[in-house]
Amino acid sequence: MTLQLEVSIKQNLALKMSQEMQQSLQVLQMSAVELQACLAEKVSENPLLNIEYQDYQVDFKKIEKMVLLKNQPASSNSTKGKTEGYLDAKRPLNPEINDIETYLVEQIPFNTCLSCTEKKMLLYYINNLNESGYMDISIEDAAESFGVERETAEDVLQLLQTFEPAGIGARNLKECLLIQIAQTHSASSLPYRIVDQYLNDLAEGALKKIAGACGESKTEIQNAVDYIRSLKPKPLQELVHEAVEYIIPDIIVNEVEGEWIVSINRRHIPSVSISDYYSQMIKECDIQTKEYLKANLKDASILIQGLEQRDKTLYRLARLLVEVQSSFFEKGKAGLKPMRLKDAAELLEVHESTISRAVKNKYIQTPCGIFSIQTLFAKGLVNKEGEMESTAQIKAKIKEIIQSEDRKKPYSDQNLVALLQKENIQISRRTVAKYREELLISNSAKRIRYG
């Protein structure tokens, strides 16, 4: 057996990033909130870093309370719009309820003749509600767990279903809606019959079919459907208040005397500097301490350079966006022009990944509102003149056309194609349908109204 040794040389091209580059890229892709947390962590680890917070402080609790009060439902005595007697004022729910389980447990009628087992079953049901308020377990499982008859388990669940908010403890959408309707209507009422027997047709918008099956006029069906759509498909949606997400704009663009002024928002980001005390100590301490301080000094310098580079990149990007998307800053989304990350990268002479990091989780404040920077990078289609129309502009036109349509004869997707072609926009029916769905607009069959 002969052993052969072979030596070969291969040439590989690889990019090795320095520590400075890695730190700059990490800092660049952070949002303002992420950067706050990062700086707090860095300062706790590095004794050479000084951090100075701005005097400006946001009272988030106060803002949250104002938001809740603003969104609080009106009193049940207030005047509300009604549709042929179907829309009834609902009892308002406390907007500050956070502990849903406690709210439900407090409604258990402890003074009635419920057995200890039945009370425990109520607690068991409450603990097995999902985030929408639906029951996550079957009656059979509950009966088996407590060693009771199925009828008993069903009776206890029906008791829970009398609690507020209406629809709590339902096992599916149909039961949820029927529970709410039953509070003010009989089982023979038109809304109850439609949900009980024709829910699938209702979902499809087949009102004409429902009218024929029920023997009612299209106007009566429309009124009943309007009432059904006012119900809550998720019983807990009025009670569950998710944490308010505060958006901090990274870039602010204002118009001053006809000129767009760009500034980087550092108001919520603390200032970071290197401690003079420890910088001086490096010259006087022992070798081991000196090495430790030098390492931290290098890390601190790299972090500060990264912050400066972040501001510089965001400012250059913002100036470019103001130049290319000037109509957006005047008109909002309707004025967007098609633009890709690649286009911005080429104009700024940086890598496309740098633009991607600069855009990620960043927001820009404009006279038209606060937007994700990603919003300004719009796709587009070529019109008859060979010019690019942005996707946002086309969607805005589709929405405008639909809002002005005759609701008794809504436009089909093919009608929309024809109307857009009159405005020199070449687009397929499939693309129109896609954009309409992205706008959360139903098809023509579901938009039609009777009466």
Summary of the structure (lengths in Angstrom):
residues: 451
radius of gyration: 31.1
end to end distance: 95.2
largest distance: 99.8
contacts: 1206
relative contact order: 0.10
helix: 51%
strand: 9%
